[in-house]
Amino acid sequence: MHLRRGGLGDYLQTVAPIAPESEAALDSPQDSSPDLPAVIEEAPREPILTLPPALTAYIVLLAVIHLRVLLPPEFENWTIDVFGFIPKRYDSSLLNLQIPGGAGAKIWTFVTYSLLHANLTHLGFNVLWLLPFGSALARRFGTVRFFVFLAVTAAAGALAHLITHEHAVAPMIGASASVSGAMAAAIRFAFVRGSFLSFSRSDADTAARVPALPLSRALRDGRVVGFLAVWFGVNIIFGVGAIGVDSETTSVAWQAHIGGFFAGLLLFALFDPVPRARGNAAGASSQDVSDRI
């Protein structure tokens, strides 16, 4: 996880002028004049990690909803059946199959499944990945765009899971599709000079509002391509994130991650309020490394 660490402040020391004949006294600490105290001013320090209100509210919402685990088992199972995403719900060949939630659940579960988690480890893992990428995205999009974006990427993840698990009965839960979408959207500007994964980082608000690279340009950036390769490799091999849950087993719905990721990568421009990068700004990503050498 990439966390921004506030740099040490610059120290300004003001000392009265020293006459030429007394300069040699600097070699003897005991001869220093006690009448000339040093004045030290420390520059303001940026906190290691500051969360925008939208992301804070989202994390609090996930935590509050997770308190459902304190309910009796029958009510907890009912909550998962009603608000989890169950592909079998959309199987028209099974007209007599009774799944809690009715017709309404066919609509709301495209989003509500992303607010449920199997356990604290599942919840904590998703939140940890969301902290660096979600923080930048929430600052860039603003509250309304940020929440709509999370809902859209969650729905894309559910659709990908439905296509690949058409007859599955086990409910799928977890915010991984939304987290994956946030990561994909963030890499559109994360490596641009001054952004939060750049070598020359600005403050958090400025870093979140640098002009994004066009998608075609971003896909030619070596760091973006490297990030994509690692992300897809990890998800295909391990599939850590959204979890399918039934009474006996748990399995990873990695296809939902990929659905959310592609939605975030491709739909980013529809949500982005920051003007597109011009030709010279688009080259800032590659310049960021060369200027540091």
N, C-alpha and C positions, 0 to 999 in steps of 0.2 A: 504494500500500500504506500502511495506517494503522499507524504505529508509535508506541508510547507513549514519550515522552521524559521522563526523570526531571527534575523541576523543580529549580531551584537551591535550595540549602539556605538557611534563614533564619539570619541572622547576629545573634547576641546580644552586645552590647558592654557590659561593665560598667566604669564609670569612677567613681572616688571623687568624692564631692560636692565642689563648688568654692565657696569662700567668695564672698559677693557682691562684695567689694572686688577680687577677682582675676578676675572674669568677663571683664573687658576683655582679659585676657591671651590669651583664645582667638583674638583677631584677629591675634596675632603667633605664628606657628608656632615661632619660635626660642625663645620663652619657655615652651613646653610642658614640663611637669615630666617628666624621664626616670624618675622614681621611681614613676610610675603607668602601667605598661604596660597596654594594652587586652587583655582576655581574649576570644578569639573561639572560639565553639563552632559547628561546622558540623553541621547536621542530616544524618542518613543519607540518601544518595541512592539512589533506585531505579534499577536498571539500565535502559538504553534498551529492551532486549527480553530477557525471560527466557522460556525454553521449558520447559514442563512435561515431566516424564519421558516421558509417553505419546507426546507429539508428537516429542520427540527420538528415541525408539526407532523411531517410524514413519519418520522421515526417514532415519535410519541404515539401516533395512531397505531402503528404496528405493534408497539409494546402493550398498549391498552387492549387491543384485540386479542393479543396472545394470552391475556389473563383468562381466556375461555378454558384453558387447561385446568383451571381450578374448579370447573363445573363437574358435576357427576358424569361418569363415562357416557351414559346414554344421551345427555344433552350435548356433550362435546362431539359425539359421533353425528348427532343430528345437525350440528352447525357445519361440520365438514361436508355432509351430504347435501345440504341446502346451498352452501356458498362455495364449495369446492367445484372445480371444473371436471365434469364426468362426461367423456365422449359418448358413452352409451345413451345419454340423454337425447342425443340427436339421431338415434337409430330408429327410423320409422317402421322397420320390420318387426319391432317388438312393441306392439301397441298395448299389451297388457302389463308391461314392466312398470312397476310403481317405484319412482324415485322421488324422494322428498323435494319439495320446492315447486313442483308443478311447471306450468308453461313459463312463468316469470323467470325461473332459474335458468332457462335457456338463454336469457339475455344478460342478466346481471352477473352470472358466474364467469363470463368472459373477463371480468375485471376483479370481482370479489375474491376469487381464488388467490390472487396475488397478495392479499392482506392477511392470509392465514399461513402459519408455519407449524411444522411438526414438533419442534422443540427449540430450546434456547440456542443450541448450537446452530441449527438451521437459520434462525432469525439473526443471530450474531454474525454469522458469515456473510449474509446478504448485506447487513448494515455496514460492516467493515469495508466491503467493496464499494458501497454507495457513498461513503464519506468523501473521498477525494473527487470522484467523478460527479456525483450528485451535487456536491457543494458548488462546483464551477457551473454546472448546468442550471441550478436553481438561481444563482446570481445572474446568469445570462438571460434566462427565459422570463424570470418573474414568477410569482406564485401561480397565477391561473394557467399560463402556458406550461409550467412545470408539471402541475397535477394532470392536466389533459394529456401531456406527453407520456407520463407514466401509465395512464389508463390505455392509451393507444398501443403502446408497446406491450402491455400486458395482454391486450386482446390479440395482438399479432402472435404472441407466444402461444396463446390458447388455440388459435387457428392452426398453427403449425403442429401442435400436439394432436388436435382433432384429425388432421389429415393423415398423420402417421400412426395414430392409435384409434382408428375409427370405431372399433367395438370394445374398447377398454371400459371396464366397470370401475376400476380404482380411481378415486378422486385425485386430481392433481392440485397441489397447493404450493405457494412460495412466490416471492417477489423477484425471482431470478430473471424472468423475462424483462421486467422493467429495469432491473439493475443492468442487464446486458444492453438494453436499449440506451440507457444513460451513458454507459461506457462507450458505445459506438458513436453516439452523438458528440461526446466530449473529445474524441480523438480527431474530430474535424478541425478543432482549433487548439488542442492541447500542446502541440509541438511548435506552434507558431511563436516567433520571438516575443517574449514578454508574458506568455501564457504559463499555466501552472506546471507543465512538464518541460518547459523550456529551460535552457541553461541560464538565460538572463530573465529570471522571473520578476514580475512586477508585484504590487500588492494584490490581494485577493480579488478585489472588485475590478481593477484594471485588467488583471490576467484573465478574468472570465469574459471580458468584452473585446478582446482582440478580434479583428476580422478573421473569419474562418476561411480555410482553403476550399476552393471548388473541389467537388468529389473526385474529378479526374486528376487534379493536381495532388490531392491528398493520397490517392492510391499509387502515386509515383514517388512518394516520400519513403525513404528506407525505414525510418522509425515507425511510421504507420503500418507499413507492410510487415515489419517485424512483430509489431503488437498484434496484428491480425493473425499472423501465423501461430504465435504463442497462444492467443486466446482460443482459436479454433482447435488447436492441438489439445489443450488442456480440457476443453469441454467435450470433445469427441472421446478422448481416452478416459477421463475421469467423470465428466458430467456432473460436477459439483454445483448444486443450486436447487432449482425447483424439484420437488419430490412428489412422486406418486405414492399415495398412502392407501393401504387396505388393512384388513384386520390381521393379516399374517405377515406381509412383506412390505418393504419399502424399496422403490426403484427410482432412478434418476430420469427425469424427463428432459434430456439434454436438447431435444428438438425444439422445445419451447424457448430455450436460451437463444438458439440460432434464429428463431422467428422474431424474437424481440430485438436481437442485435441488428438484423437486416432492416427491420422497421426503423430503428433509431438512426442507422447510418443513412438510409435513403430518404426518410421523412424529416430529417434535421432542418433542411432549408425552409420547410413550411412553418416551422415554429420559431426560427431564429429571427430576432428583431434587429440584430446588428447588421449593418450594410455589408455586402460582399466585399472581399478583398480585391483590390485592383492588381494589375500586373506586377508592380514593384512590391506591393505588400505580400502578394502570393509567393514571392521568392524569399520571404523572411525566414521560412522554415529551414532552408538549406543554409542561408547566411548565418543562422544562429550558431551553427557548429563551427563554421569556418572562422568567424570572428573570435572564437574562443581559443583558437590554436595559435 
